[in-house]
Amino acid sequence: MLFHVRMDVRLPHDLPQEEAVEIIAREKAYSQELQRSGKWRHIWRIAGEYANYSVFDVKDNTELHEILSGLPLFKFMHIEVAPLLRHPSSIRGDDT
Ligand SMILES: O=C(O)CC1=CCC(=O)O1
């Protein structure tokens, strides 16, 4: 199943710099491992915002929830999820 996900990151102003750097490094490693696995298909920065649009390809809602709630930045994020399906007007036979 494909899901479009928007993640907005809000780091608290009083979060120590070293802690923020460490969490962001873990976030990057976690994300890149999932990208290599094919489950995290796309990640795009939203221009001018500390936010991204991502596309996930996972088995079901439960797997998506497990992945998102495992994000090192999860507690500092606002996340919006939209399930995707093929549009009947799409000229593409698959989702490439
Ligand atoms: O910077 C972001 O948008 C948050 C994030 C998600 C995965 C990652 O590496 O950073």
The ligand as a Gaussian input file, in Angstrom:
#p B3LYP/6-31G(d) Opt

LIG

0 1
 O       14.272000      16.669000       8.051000
 C       13.149000      16.134000       8.023000
 O       12.277000      16.430000       7.210000
 C       12.863000      14.999000       8.987000
 C       13.423000      13.759000       8.481000
 C       12.773000      12.624000       8.162000
 C       13.734000      11.639000       7.717000
 C       14.975000      12.391000       7.811000
 O       16.099000      11.968000       7.550000
 O       14.750000      13.659000       8.259000

